[in-house]
Amino acid sequence: MAIKGIEAGGFNYAQLNKAVADSKVANTAHEDFAVKLASFKAQAMGALLGSVGGNGEQGGGLDGVFGTQGSSTGLDAILSPSHLTAKSQVGSLNPAGYNMALFDPQAGYNMMSLINNREVSYKAQYEGLSRLQPAVTRMQQLGTSLGGMTTETAPADIKAQLQGFVAQYNSWIKDFAVDMQPGGALADSSAAKVTRHELEQNLTSPFNGAVHGVQGMRALGVTIDPVSHMASLDAATLDAVLAEKPLGVVATVREFAGNFAKSAELLNQADNFIPRQLDNLSRALAYIGANKSAWQAEFGMGDAAKPLTTQVAQALAAYKA
């Protein structure tokens, strides 16, 4: 405004106040969206996306959000469409899939990209664990069968049974080796890794048979490769122990077999590692499916998830089938 204009008509304080007010409204709206997006990430996605790893503890992960009965105070309250649209930020998406009604369309779009990718990851994990669960049951049966050895079992039969056990154990390891490697369907699954670790610990424990003068399956020639996790049986070592302590060998195998079968049974028990992980993944995927449209309207479409590896792509195909 020119000096002469001010002298003639006076200073227009209303115009100045309006400019300041408009600026405050814009800043407040931008801050509201930033706060809201941060809250969404921290409260909802932190629980939904970060806790599905599942360590088997009661009350952790999704249980802490959903509540034991799927309470409406959990994700329903946080992610309901009425909550998402409280600021009237839902608008038509542009051809690129961005919600231009937002003050930060890119941040919202990135949020949906994350959700899209996690949805694919969860589906791959679910498929992998669905295959792992019956495989662990077979390991339980394998241990139970090995525990049928008696003092009347001939040394040659003992060796044959242990060789058969090692072969079947290695077959199980091979079936899921690629899944548990980086980029595999179960690479981020704590339940899968705990399962392999627990069963492996039985094979490497020095306490099986200790009271009989034998320090675990290793003393019988059974060892585990720390890199491949594959088992091997040294026949010469087994022959030597069989000749010296035949009763100790049988007692050690029976004790190991019982502990091995029990570990496999517990891993598959309701509310333990594998069933709990499957339950968490199932509920997370159901919730993403039920709310994805509302989230997309709020934050934008996000980039479509692309399987990073052949293994994940195969797991997704199996999940859809």
C-alpha positions as CSV (number, residue, x, y, z in Angstrom):
1,M,0.0,0.0,0.0
2,A,1.4,3.4,-1.0
3,I,2.2,6.1,1.5
4,K,-0.3,8.5,-0.2
5,G,-3.0,5.8,0.0
6,I,-2.4,5.3,3.7
7,E,-2.6,9.1,4.2
8,A,-5.8,9.4,2.2
9,G,-7.7,6.4,3.5
10,G,-5.9,5.3,6.6
11,F,-4.1,2.0,7.2
12,N,-6.3,-1.1,6.4
13,Y,-5.8,-3.1,9.6
14,A,-8.5,-5.5,8.5
15,Q,-6.6,-6.5,5.4
16,L,-3.5,-7.0,7.4
17,N,-5.3,-9.1,10.0
18,K,-6.9,-11.2,7.3
19,A,-3.5,-12.0,5.8
20,V,-2.2,-13.0,9.2
21,A,-5.3,-15.0,10.0
22,D,-5.1,-16.8,6.6
23,S,-1.5,-17.6,7.3
24,K,-2.3,-19.0,10.7
25,V,-5.1,-21.1,9.3
26,A,-2.8,-22.6,6.6
27,N,-0.1,-23.3,9.2
28,T,-2.5,-24.8,11.6
29,A,-4.0,-27.0,8.9
30,H,-0.5,-28.2,7.9
31,E,0.4,-28.8,11.5
32,D,-2.9,-30.7,12.0
33,F,-2.1,-33.0,9.1
34,A,1.5,-33.5,10.2
35,V,0.4,-34.3,13.8
36,K,-2.4,-36.6,12.5
37,L,0.0,-38.5,10.2
38,A,2.5,-38.9,12.9
39,S,-0.2,-40.1,15.3
40,F,-1.4,-42.6,12.7
41,K,2.2,-43.9,12.2
42,A,2.9,-44.1,15.9
43,Q,-0.4,-45.5,17.2
44,A,-1.9,-47.5,14.4
45,M,0.9,-48.5,12.0
46,G,3.4,-49.0,14.9
47,A,1.1,-51.7,16.3
48,L,-0.1,-53.1,13.0
49,L,3.1,-53.1,11.0
50,G,5.8,-53.3,13.7
51,S,4.5,-55.9,16.1
52,V,3.4,-58.8,13.9
53,G,6.8,-60.3,14.3
54,G,5.2,-62.0,17.4
55,N,7.4,-63.4,20.1
56,G,4.6,-65.4,21.5
57,E,4.1,-63.3,24.6
58,Q,0.5,-62.6,25.7
59,G,-0.6,-59.1,25.4
60,G,2.1,-58.1,22.9
61,G,1.8,-57.2,19.2
62,L,-1.7,-56.9,17.9
63,D,-3.3,-58.2,21.1
64,G,-2.3,-55.0,22.8
65,V,-4.2,-53.1,20.1
66,F,-7.2,-55.2,19.4
67,G,-7.7,-56.4,23.0
68,T,-8.6,-60.0,23.7
69,Q,-12.1,-59.5,22.2
70,G,-11.2,-57.1,19.4
71,S,-12.3,-54.1,21.4
72,S,-13.5,-51.0,19.6
73,T,-11.0,-49.0,21.6
74,G,-8.2,-50.6,19.6
75,L,-7.5,-50.3,15.9
76,D,-11.3,-49.8,15.2
77,A,-11.2,-46.5,17.1
78,I,-7.8,-45.4,15.7
79,L,-8.4,-46.3,12.1
80,S,-12.2,-45.9,11.6
81,P,-13.2,-43.8,8.6
82,S,-14.8,-41.2,10.9
83,H,-11.5,-40.7,12.6
84,L,-9.6,-40.6,9.4
85,T,-11.9,-38.0,7.8
86,A,-12.3,-35.9,10.9
87,K,-10.3,-33.0,9.3
88,S,-12.2,-33.4,6.0
89,Q,-9.0,-34.2,4.1
90,V,-10.5,-36.9,1.9
91,G,-10.6,-35.7,-1.6
92,S,-10.6,-37.1,-5.1
93,L,-7.2,-38.6,-6.0
94,N,-5.2,-37.2,-9.0
95,P,-4.3,-39.5,-11.9
96,A,-1.0,-40.4,-10.1
97,G,-2.9,-41.6,-7.0
98,Y,-2.1,-38.6,-4.7
99,N,-4.7,-36.9,-2.5
100,M,-4.0,-33.3,-3.4
101,A,-6.4,-32.2,-0.6
102,L,-3.6,-32.9,1.8
103,F,-1.0,-30.3,2.7
104,D,1.7,-33.0,2.3
105,P,0.4,-35.4,-0.4
106,Q,3.8,-37.1,-0.7
107,A,3.9,-38.1,3.0
108,G,0.4,-39.6,2.8
109,Y,1.3,-41.4,-0.4
110,N,4.5,-42.8,1.2
111,M,2.4,-44.0,4.1
112,M,0.2,-46.1,1.8
113,S,3.3,-47.4,0.0
114,L,4.5,-48.8,3.3
115,I,1.1,-50.4,4.0
116,N,1.0,-52.0,0.5
117,N,4.5,-53.5,1.0
118,R,3.7,-54.8,4.4
119,E,0.5,-56.4,3.2
120,V,2.6,-58.4,0.7
121,S,5.1,-59.3,3.3
122,Y,2.4,-60.5,5.7
123,K,0.8,-62.7,3.0
124,A,4.1,-64.3,2.2
125,Q,4.8,-64.9,5.9
126,Y,1.4,-66.4,6.4
127,E,1.8,-68.8,3.5
128,G,5.3,-69.8,4.8
129,L,4.1,-70.4,8.3
130,S,1.1,-72.4,7.0
131,R,3.6,-74.8,5.5
132,L,5.9,-74.8,8.5
133,Q,3.2,-75.8,11.0
134,P,2.5,-79.2,9.5
135,A,6.2,-79.7,8.9
136,V,6.9,-79.2,12.6
137,T,4.2,-81.8,13.4
138,R,6.1,-84.2,11.2
139,M,9.3,-83.4,13.2
140,Q,7.3,-84.2,16.4
141,Q,6.3,-87.6,14.9
142,L,9.9,-88.2,13.9
143,G,11.1,-87.7,17.4
144,T,8.4,-89.9,18.8
145,S,9.3,-92.7,16.4
146,L,13.0,-92.4,17.3
147,G,12.1,-92.7,21.0
148,G,10.8,-96.2,20.4
149,M,14.3,-97.6,20.5
150,T,15.0,-100.1,23.3
151,T,17.9,-102.0,24.8
152,E,16.9,-104.9,22.5
153,T,17.5,-102.8,19.4
154,A,20.5,-104.1,17.4
155,P,23.5,-101.8,16.9
156,A,22.9,-101.9,13.1
157,D,19.3,-100.9,13.6
158,I,20.3,-98.0,16.0
159,K,22.7,-96.7,13.3
160,A,20.0,-97.0,10.6
161,Q,17.4,-95.2,12.7
162,L,19.8,-92.4,13.5
163,Q,20.8,-92.1,9.8
164,G,17.1,-92.0,8.9
165,F,16.4,-89.3,11.5
166,V,19.3,-87.1,10.2
167,A,18.1,-87.5,6.6
168,Q,14.5,-86.5,7.5
169,Y,15.7,-83.6,9.7
170,N,17.9,-82.3,6.8
171,S,15.0,-82.6,4.4
172,W,13.0,-80.3,6.7
173,I,15.9,-77.8,6.9
174,K,16.2,-77.8,3.1
175,D,12.5,-77.2,2.6
176,F,12.6,-73.9,4.5
177,A,16.2,-72.8,4.0
178,V,15.5,-70.4,1.2
179,D,12.4,-69.1,3.0
180,M,14.5,-68.1,6.0
181,Q,17.3,-66.4,4.0
182,P,17.2,-62.6,3.4
183,G,14.5,-62.0,0.9
184,G,12.6,-65.2,1.7
185,A,9.0,-65.4,2.8
186,L,10.0,-66.2,6.4
187,A,13.1,-63.9,6.6
188,D,11.3,-61.6,9.0
189,S,9.4,-64.3,10.9
190,S,10.6,-64.7,14.5
191,A,8.4,-67.7,14.9
192,A,10.2,-69.6,12.0
193,K,13.6,-68.7,13.4
194,V,12.7,-69.7,16.9
195,T,11.3,-73.0,15.6
196,R,14.6,-73.9,13.9
197,H,16.6,-72.8,16.8
198,E,14.6,-74.7,19.4
199,L,14.8,-78.0,17.5
200,E,18.5,-77.5,16.8
201,Q,19.2,-76.9,20.4
202,N,17.9,-80.4,21.2
203,L,20.4,-81.8,18.8
204,T,23.4,-79.8,20.2
205,S,22.5,-80.1,24.0
206,P,25.2,-81.9,26.0
207,F,22.7,-82.8,28.7
208,N,20.8,-85.6,26.9
209,G,22.2,-88.8,28.3
210,A,24.6,-87.1,30.7
211,V,23.5,-89.3,33.6
212,H,24.5,-92.3,31.5
213,G,28.0,-91.0,30.8
214,V,27.2,-89.7,27.3
215,Q,27.2,-86.0,26.6
216,G,24.4,-85.5,24.1
217,M,23.9,-86.5,20.5
218,R,27.3,-84.9,19.6
219,A,29.0,-87.7,21.5
220,L,27.1,-90.2,19.2
221,G,28.5,-88.4,16.1
222,V,25.6,-86.2,15.3
223,T,26.6,-82.6,14.7
224,I,25.0,-79.4,13.2
225,D,26.7,-77.1,10.6
226,P,26.4,-73.6,12.1
227,V,26.0,-72.0,8.6
228,S,23.7,-74.4,6.7
229,H,22.0,-75.8,9.9
230,M,22.3,-79.3,8.3
231,A,22.9,-82.3,10.5
232,S,25.4,-85.0,9.9
233,L,26.2,-88.4,11.5
234,D,29.8,-89.7,11.9
235,A,29.4,-93.5,11.7
236,A,32.8,-94.2,13.1
237,T,32.1,-92.2,16.2
238,L,28.7,-93.9,16.7
239,D,30.3,-97.3,16.3
240,A,32.9,-96.6,18.9
241,V,30.3,-95.4,21.5
242,L,28.0,-98.3,20.7
243,A,30.9,-100.7,21.4
244,E,31.8,-99.1,24.7
245,K,28.4,-97.9,26.1
246,P,25.5,-99.5,24.2
247,L,23.0,-98.9,27.0
248,G,24.1,-95.3,27.3
249,V,23.6,-94.8,23.6
250,V,20.0,-96.1,23.8
251,A,19.2,-94.0,26.9
252,T,20.7,-90.9,25.2
253,V,18.7,-91.3,22.0
254,R,15.5,-91.9,23.9
255,E,16.0,-88.9,26.1
256,F,16.9,-86.7,23.1
257,A,13.9,-88.0,21.1
258,G,11.5,-87.2,23.9
259,N,12.8,-83.7,24.3
260,F,12.8,-83.1,20.6
261,A,9.2,-84.3,20.2
262,K,8.1,-82.2,23.1
263,S,9.7,-79.1,21.8
264,A,8.0,-79.5,18.4
265,E,4.7,-80.1,20.2
266,L,5.0,-76.9,22.2
267,L,6.0,-74.8,19.2
268,N,2.7,-75.8,17.6
269,Q,0.6,-75.6,20.7
270,A,-2.2,-73.0,20.9
271,D,-1.0,-69.6,21.9
272,N,2.6,-70.5,21.3
273,F,4.9,-69.3,18.6
274,I,3.5,-70.6,15.3
275,P,-0.2,-70.5,16.0
276,R,0.1,-67.0,17.6
277,Q,2.1,-65.7,14.7
278,L,-0.5,-67.1,12.2
279,D,-3.3,-65.6,14.2
280,N,-1.7,-62.1,14.4
281,L,-0.9,-62.2,10.7
282,S,-4.5,-63.3,9.8
283,R,-6.0,-60.5,11.9
284,A,-3.6,-57.9,10.5
285,L,-4.4,-58.9,6.9
286,A,-8.1,-58.9,7.6
287,Y,-7.9,-55.4,9.1
288,I,-5.8,-54.1,6.2
289,G,-8.3,-55.5,3.7
290,A,-11.3,-54.0,5.6
291,N,-9.8,-50.5,5.9
292,K,-7.5,-50.1,2.9
293,S,-10.0,-48.2,0.8
294,A,-10.5,-45.6,3.6
295,W,-6.8,-45.3,4.1
296,Q,-6.3,-44.8,0.3
297,A,-9.0,-42.1,0.3
298,E,-7.2,-40.4,3.1
299,F,-3.5,-40.8,2.2
300,G,-3.4,-41.7,-1.5
301,M,-2.9,-44.9,-3.4
302,G,0.7,-45.5,-2.6
303,D,3.1,-47.5,-4.9
304,A,1.9,-51.0,-5.6
305,A,3.9,-53.5,-3.7
306,K,6.3,-55.6,-5.8
307,P,7.6,-58.9,-4.5
308,L,11.4,-58.4,-4.1
309,T,12.3,-62.0,-4.7
310,T,11.1,-65.1,-6.6
311,Q,10.5,-66.8,-3.2
312,V,8.1,-64.0,-2.1
313,A,6.3,-64.0,-5.4
314,Q,5.8,-67.8,-5.2
315,A,4.5,-67.5,-1.6
316,L,2.1,-64.8,-2.7
317,A,0.8,-67.0,-5.5
318,A,0.3,-69.9,-3.1
319,Y,-1.4,-67.5,-0.6
320,K,-3.9,-66.3,-3.3
321,A,-4.5,-69.9,-4.4
